[in-house]
């Protein structure tokens, strides 16, 4: 009985921590500090991470900023790739490409993904805004 209550409290605490972290991630976007987003996003649960990056990609797409879009993709890919390769959390090594694919259905046709030529691993994608 005590174990169940401890687990329930731990789950509730983790849920609150995830919500707070998601709020901070959105604050980073809102305050014009998107470069700080990837290290925090690695700690988010998958659904929250997808929501935050969908918002980030929508903002970049609305600004029609191709250089910022590509930089955001490459920076997040490096962070997610390192976390995924290390087996930390639920982050896949190709996480950013997956997030872009998920967000892409909601975006206008300005956002595109195409496989990179043979140099990088097969899971690496390059985004063009």
Residue pairs with C-beta under 8 A, 6 or more apart in sequence:
18 44
18 45
18 48
19 48
21 40
21 43
21 44
21 48
22 44
22 48
22 51
22 52
24 40
25 37
25 40
25 41
25 44
25 48
25 52
26 52
26 55
28 34
28 36
28 37
28 40
29 37
29 52
29 55
29 56
29 59
34 56
34 59
34 68
34 72
35 75
37 52
37 56
37 72
37 76
38 75
38 76
38 78
38 79
38 80
39 79
41 49
41 52
41 53
41 76
41 79
41 80
42 79
42 80
42 83
42 88
42 89
42 91
43 89
44 52
45 90
46 90
49 91
49 95
49 99
50 99
50 102
50 103
53 76
53 96
53 99
53 100
53 103
54 99
54 102
54 103
54 106
56 72
57 69
57 72
57 99
57 100
57 103
57 107
57 111
58 103
58 106
58 107
60 68
60 69
60 72
60 129
61 69
61 107
61 108
61 110
61 111
61 129
64 110
64 129
65 129
66 128
66 129
68 129
69 111
69 127
69 128
69 129
70 126
70 127
70 128
70 129
73 96
73 100
73 125
73 126
73 127
76 95
76 96
76 99
77 94
77 95
77 96
77 97
77 124
80 91
80 92
80 93
80 94
80 95
80 96
81 93
81 94
81 95
83 89
83 91
83 95
84 91
84 92
84 93
84 94
84 95
85 93
92 98
93 123
94 123
94 124
94 125
96 125
97 113
97 123
97 124
97 125
100 111
100 113
100 125
100 127
101 113
103 111
104 111
104 113
110 129
111 127
111 128
111 129
112 127
112 128
112 129
113 125
113 126
113 127
113 128
114 125
114 126
114 128
115 122
115 125
115 126
116 124
116 125
116 126
